[in-house]
Amino acid sequence: MLKKNAWVLLSTLLLLLSGCGFHFANQGGIEPAFQTMKLQSSDPYGYLSREVRNQLHLHQVKLVEQGEVPELRMKNSQISSAVVSVFKQGREAEKLLTLNLSASLYVPGRGEFPINIRNTRTFFDDSRAALAKSAEQDAIYNDMRAQAARQLMIKIISLQNQLAVK
């Protein structure tokens, strides 16, 4: 009986949420004006550029080389690290890895809109396992780049929604 009531309650809640048009902010699709874009990057074959290209493809954005279409310009991507804690012997124990991405979206007739993204991760620095440390650090950097590409898409969707209101 309890299972049946829970099922009915869940079904009713699902119906109410889908019926009222509820959706998460900035999770909509790309509007037709942004369905075709140019991508400009200083490192077009780097991991971050490939991730951004992949995210654009997942959102059904067609990339072109020429035309009067919005242009995503990836200006600068910088990774830095800072020591957060040290061992008793004075060696580094934990690092804070930071990825800063500076980009802009140029919309013809509207201008250029800056986009800044910052990701941080902590990394435990074990000096006894140098090879594992290097592989783990590379995996963390790639994960940070993938997250930056996802955040870039969210900011593009947010920007297109702001431009549609104006």
C-alpha positions as CSV (number, residue, x, y, z in Angstrom):
1,M,0.0,0.0,0.0
2,L,2.8,2.4,0.9
3,K,4.6,1.6,-2.4
4,K,1.4,2.4,-4.3
5,N,0.9,5.7,-2.5
6,A,4.6,6.7,-3.2
7,W,4.2,5.8,-6.9
8,V,1.0,7.9,-7.2
9,L,2.7,10.8,-5.4
10,L,5.7,10.6,-7.6
11,S,3.6,10.4,-10.8
12,T,1.5,13.4,-9.7
13,L,4.6,15.4,-8.9
14,L,6.2,14.5,-12.2
15,L,3.0,15.5,-14.1
16,L,2.7,18.8,-12.3
17,L,6.4,19.7,-13.0
18,S,6.2,18.8,-16.6
19,G,2.8,20.4,-17.1
20,C,3.8,23.8,-15.7
21,G,6.8,24.2,-18.0
22,F,9.4,24.0,-15.2
23,H,13.0,23.8,-16.5
24,F,16.4,24.6,-15.1
25,A,17.9,28.0,-15.9
26,N,20.4,28.0,-18.8
27,Q,19.7,24.4,-19.7
28,G,17.7,25.2,-22.8
29,G,18.9,24.8,-26.3
30,I,20.8,27.0,-28.6
31,E,18.5,29.4,-30.5
32,P,18.6,29.5,-34.4
33,A,20.7,32.7,-34.4
34,F,23.5,30.8,-32.6
35,Q,23.1,27.5,-34.4
36,T,25.9,28.4,-36.7
37,M,29.2,29.8,-35.3
38,K,32.8,30.4,-36.0
39,L,35.4,29.2,-33.5
40,Q,38.7,31.0,-33.2
41,S,41.5,29.6,-30.9
42,S,45.2,30.1,-30.6
43,D,45.5,26.3,-30.2
44,P,42.9,24.8,-32.5
45,Y,44.0,21.2,-31.9
46,G,44.6,21.5,-28.1
47,Y,42.5,19.5,-25.6
48,L,40.4,22.6,-24.6
49,S,39.6,23.5,-28.2
50,R,38.6,19.9,-28.9
51,E,36.3,19.9,-25.8
52,V,34.7,23.2,-26.8
53,R,34.2,21.8,-30.3
54,N,32.6,18.7,-28.8
55,Q,30.3,20.7,-26.6
56,L,29.2,22.8,-29.5
57,H,28.5,19.7,-31.5
58,L,26.5,18.2,-28.6
59,H,24.3,21.4,-28.6
60,Q,23.8,21.0,-32.4
61,V,25.9,24.1,-33.3
62,K,27.4,24.0,-36.8
63,L,30.9,25.4,-37.1
64,V,31.8,27.3,-40.2
65,E,35.0,29.1,-41.4
66,Q,33.4,32.2,-42.9
67,G,30.2,34.2,-42.8
68,E,28.4,36.8,-40.8
69,V,27.7,34.5,-37.8
70,P,28.5,34.7,-34.1
71,E,32.2,34.0,-33.4
72,L,33.5,32.4,-30.2
73,R,37.0,33.6,-29.6
74,M,39.1,31.7,-27.1
75,K,41.7,34.2,-26.1
76,N,43.7,32.8,-23.3
77,S,43.8,29.6,-21.2
78,Q,46.2,29.5,-18.2
79,I,46.8,26.8,-15.6
80,S,48.5,27.7,-12.4
81,S,49.2,26.0,-9.1
82,A,49.7,27.3,-5.6
83,V,50.9,25.4,-2.5
84,V,48.1,24.9,0.0
85,S,49.8,22.8,2.7
86,V,53.3,21.4,3.4
87,F,54.7,18.3,5.2
88,K,56.7,18.6,8.4
89,Q,59.9,18.4,6.3
90,G,58.9,21.5,4.3
91,R,57.9,19.6,1.1
92,E,54.7,20.5,-0.7
93,A,51.8,18.3,0.4
94,E,48.8,19.8,-1.3
95,K,48.4,22.1,-4.3
96,L,45.5,24.2,-5.5
97,L,45.3,23.9,-9.3
98,T,43.5,26.8,-11.1
99,L,42.4,27.0,-14.7
100,N,41.5,30.5,-16.0
101,L,39.8,30.7,-19.4
102,S,39.3,34.1,-21.1
103,A,37.0,34.1,-24.2
104,S,34.6,36.3,-25.9
105,L,31.5,35.9,-28.1
106,Y,31.3,38.3,-31.0
107,V,27.7,38.8,-32.2
108,P,27.4,40.7,-35.5
109,G,25.5,43.9,-35.0
110,R,25.6,43.5,-31.2
111,G,29.3,43.6,-30.3
112,E,31.7,41.5,-28.4
113,F,30.8,40.0,-25.0
114,P,33.6,38.8,-22.7
115,I,33.4,35.4,-21.0
116,N,35.7,34.5,-18.1
117,I,35.8,31.0,-16.5
118,R,37.7,29.9,-13.5
119,N,38.0,26.3,-12.2
120,T,39.9,25.1,-9.2
121,R,40.9,21.7,-7.9
122,T,43.0,20.4,-5.1
123,F,45.8,17.9,-5.8
124,F,47.7,15.9,-3.2
125,D,51.4,15.9,-4.1
126,D,53.0,12.6,-3.2
127,S,56.7,12.9,-4.0
128,R,57.3,9.1,-3.6
129,A,55.1,8.3,-6.6
130,A,56.4,10.7,-9.3
131,L,55.0,8.9,-12.3
132,A,51.5,8.3,-10.8
133,K,51.5,12.0,-9.7
134,S,52.2,13.2,-13.2
135,A,49.5,11.0,-14.7
136,E,47.0,12.0,-12.0
137,Q,47.8,15.7,-12.6
138,D,47.3,15.4,-16.3
139,A,43.9,13.7,-15.7
140,I,42.9,16.5,-13.4
141,Y,44.0,19.2,-15.9
142,N,41.9,17.4,-18.7
143,D,38.9,17.2,-16.3
144,M,39.3,20.9,-15.6
145,R,39.4,21.7,-19.3
146,A,36.3,19.6,-20.0
147,Q,34.4,21.4,-17.1
148,A,35.5,24.8,-18.6
149,A,34.0,23.8,-21.9
150,R,30.7,22.8,-20.3
151,Q,30.7,26.1,-18.3
152,L,31.4,28.0,-21.6
153,M,28.3,26.5,-23.2
154,I,26.2,27.5,-20.1
155,K,27.5,31.0,-20.4
156,I,26.8,31.2,-24.1
157,I,23.2,30.0,-23.5
158,S,22.9,32.6,-20.7
159,L,24.2,35.3,-23.0
160,Q,21.8,34.4,-25.8
161,N,18.9,34.5,-23.4
162,Q,20.0,38.0,-22.2
163,L,20.4,39.2,-25.8
164,A,16.9,37.9,-26.6
165,V,15.4,39.9,-23.8
166,K,16.9,43.2,-25.0
